[in-house]
Every structure is written in structure tokens, then in C-alpha cells.
Amino acid sequence: MPLFAQDTLHSPLSIPLWFSGNFGEIRTGHFHTGMDIRTGGVEGVPVLAAQTGRISRVKVSDSGYGLALYLDGRGLTTVYAHLSRFHPDIEQWLQTTQYAAESWAFDGPPGETFGFEAGDTIGWSGNSGRSFGPHLHFEVRDQRTQWPINPLRWTLVGEGVTEDDVPPEFRGVWVLPAGDCEIEGARDRFRWSPAYGESVRVAGPFHLGVEAFDRLDGEPFTHGPHGIDVFLDDSLIHRHRMDTLDFSTNKDVSAHIDIAAWQDRRTRVHRLHRLPGNRLDIYHKTGDMTPLAVAPGDTAQLRVVVMDLPGNISTAEVQLIGDSLRLATDTAEFSLLDHRRRHRLTEGRIGIELPPGALYGDAAIALVDDSSGTFSVVSEARLTRSAYQITVPVPVAWKGTGEPMVLCGIDEDGEVDGTWVADERGGMIGAKVKQFGTFEVRPDTVAPVLGSPRLVEGALRLAVEDDLSGIDRWEGRCNGQWMRLGWEKGELVYQVGDGILTDGAEIKVWAVDEVGNLGHREFTWPLK
Ligand SMILES: [Zn+2]
């Protein structure tokens, strides 16, 4: 681990710290790179500089971190995300910059120097960007590499931090068949927990996974453990630690975990073997794709140690008993595709093309065209490391109409869970996607709908609704002058305090979706 100039940081909030998320916990598509700190269900809690330094980056976005500040000092960058408002000096500079560029979104170093002492108020907490309830996302990075580091490596000085005397929770060991394998007399994956007994019978090659999570005192939330050690007959076979992460490989969390267990039941199963495409740098020791085996009549003792950062640990032991195969060999097994090679597959009217390395590891893939209008790419791999091409036909009723079509991902309940803009060529459309599952082509002919303008606490608000592709861009003008319209959870928001509205002024607002459908609304100021 790198050494830094300080071993304490100022608490980033003016209230005692209660965490709803920790560093390294598993989220969909990434490990969490900071601490989520509760703000009592409200916005507007003062956010304090964790260190003395200057603002190196300001971000204003409708997604991700929303409104965020990056503060550099003594080798560290501290990050404060999902804010509602910045320090008035930063707000003033930002407003001028936004009007000059006629752009609400911003991401870069500020054009002026904003220096703060540790403990100074730099902004106020909020719920902006991809946030599902008011909280502060606090992150500490190595300033040089911008790699996030576990913030609990520093003592946070201030109003206090939740004590953590609760050890992580060990839940189970997953035994995953790797070929011709039986576990407890069946061919399915098997979840062992201490309640089951002290041993598991295994015949043939298998992989292992560990299900565990951490809890902080008095908190209902489940977090990620700081690390897991696994020993087989006293020799270390797996060790990983959540000390630091790298944004460029962070999405490989999907290869670290059993992705099917996560997607289907939000179960956190850490694989003890490394898929070939997994580039994460969190392993001190881990297995490769060579399966484990215990010879018939032999036994092996598996010991799992799960730990949190303050040093609380939980351990579990299970004996693996080698057994002989008893069931008939499964002949219906799909052949695995080599992840290092290019693959073109077709079935009926659906085709896919996977570039070399698109898969995290060798996987079986089946295509389904059942003539119902939906198409499926079925694989236990569930998703890919890099995008692959999918080609499906446009529904007959829409062929050649020139209407914008989108490829929709359809979840188990038949709901759209993702859309990709696609071009029609010869009655077929193609898109680059990173997930397997069920797809359907639908027309997106409906323009965004802008609701009636409302005045709420000094802000002009218009709700915007769009089906399928979603809002791409928007613009508002008052007597021709650009208005600073921000995006907040499905609403366009203008701060009346910006001062460009005049009595009798004509206001025009547009919103355009991802395929180019345009919706607009015109009204006069003041609102009637
Ligand atoms: Zn967060």
C-alpha cells in the first residue's frame, strides 16, 4: 500500500457518520468506490472539506455523481458526490461559465482557484445524479493515479463515526460443478451453510465460491467484507482485499462474483477462481480455471475467514469428502465457446458476433428465435466484458417505414430494462450490447412530453416524460436568451434567481429523445 502524508481526515459531514454503503461492496456492474453516508433522509447537510487543499474538478451531470466536487491536497483527492449545491463562490463562477458556454453540464477543473481548509463547508448534500435517496458519496483517491482507496484507512475526525464491533457474516460455501460432477448426489450447484452439517460429498471437478457480507453496528444495510481468506488443508488458495480499486477494471466485479446468483437473487458469491478475462487487482492469491477435485475416499478441509477493516473476523470450516460419480453422464451439455476467439452464431433470424475477448471466460451460448417477435441470447455468462454485435429483423409492420426503431432488452416480467438505438438496414437492425437475455425491436415514435411549468421554492420546474429511448438533450430560451436548465430526476429545473426572466417574456423549452423525437412547450412569464 502507498503511504500518505496523513493518517487522519476531517469528517466530510457536520453530523455523526452513519454509513449506508462501504468501500468495495458489490453493486451492479461495479464495486462501490467510496462510503455512502446517511444524511437523515434530507438534503442540505453542510459538506465539509476532509483535507486542506483546492478544488481540482467540478462536475455537473444528470447521471453518475450528479453535482460533485473533487478536492486535492497532499497526495489525495477527496470526492463529494450527489450534492445539491456548491459553496457560493463556486456557484457564482459556475453560473457565469454555464451561461458563457450555454451548457448546464460541466466536468473539468474550475477556471478559478477555490482553496479550503479542512472542516470548511464546500457545499451541501443532496440526491443528484444516480442516487436513490439523499446521501453523501465520499471517496478518497490517490491524487496521481485517481485510484480510489478505502476511506476507512483514515481516522475521520469530527462529530463521530459508527463503531463497528460486528464481524462480517459468513453465509455459505458454493460448490459449482465444473464438468462431470456430482455434489451431494446431484448435478446442480450446491450451497453449503453451517446449518447443513459438517461435510459435503463431491465427485468430479468443481469450483468454489464464498457467500458473505459485512454489517456495521446498528445498521440494517449489508456491506462488502474487507477481505476473504480461504485455506484448503491449511494451504492458502484465495485471498483478496478491498484496499484500492482501479476504475478501468472495476466493472470486472461481474467476473469476480457468481453473476447469475447476483442477478437472480442479489446473493453475493465471491468466486475463489479467476475467470481469464478478470483484470481486477485485488487478489493476493487466487485460483485459475483449473477445477478442484477430491479423489474418492479422500477428504479435504476447507476453512474460510471473512474480515472487515477494523479487524472483526468470522470463520467457517467444512469437510469436502471425495465421492464416486453415480449418475449417468449428462449428455445434453452445451459446448463451450473459447473466449479468446471470434464467434459468429445464427439461429432463425437472429445473429450475434462476439469479438475475441468479449467473454470473461469460455461459455455456452444458445440463440432462440421462437417467431413470437422476441429473441433470446441465452448464457449462464449473463453479460460480456466488451460489447458484441446483435442483429435481428425489424417487425414486418414497421419494415421500410423509416420510423426510428430501438432494440429493447426485456426482463422476466416483460418490462423494458434497457434500450439501444439501432439503424435499419435491409429490414434488419444491429446494435452493440453487453448483456445476454431477451430482446425485442420496437418503434420509438413518441416525442417527449413536457408537463405544465410549476414554481417550487424559487425554481421553475417542468416534468419531462419519454418512453423507450429516453431524453438525450434539452434547451430552454427566454425571449431568445439561453436559460440554465438543469436535469433533476425527470424534471427540468431553472433557478429564477438567475435573473433572466422578465415580465411578459416568451419561454420556449425543447426536449429531444435518443432517436431524435422532439417535444416542446411554450409559455409566458410570470406563470398564470
Ligand atoms: Zn456511493
Boltz pocket constraint, residues with backbone or C-beta under 6 A from the ligand:
constraints:
  - pocket:
      binder: B
      contacts: [[A, 21], [A, 32], [A, 34], [A, 35], [A, 36], [A, 136], [A, 137], [A, 138]]
      max_distance: 6.0
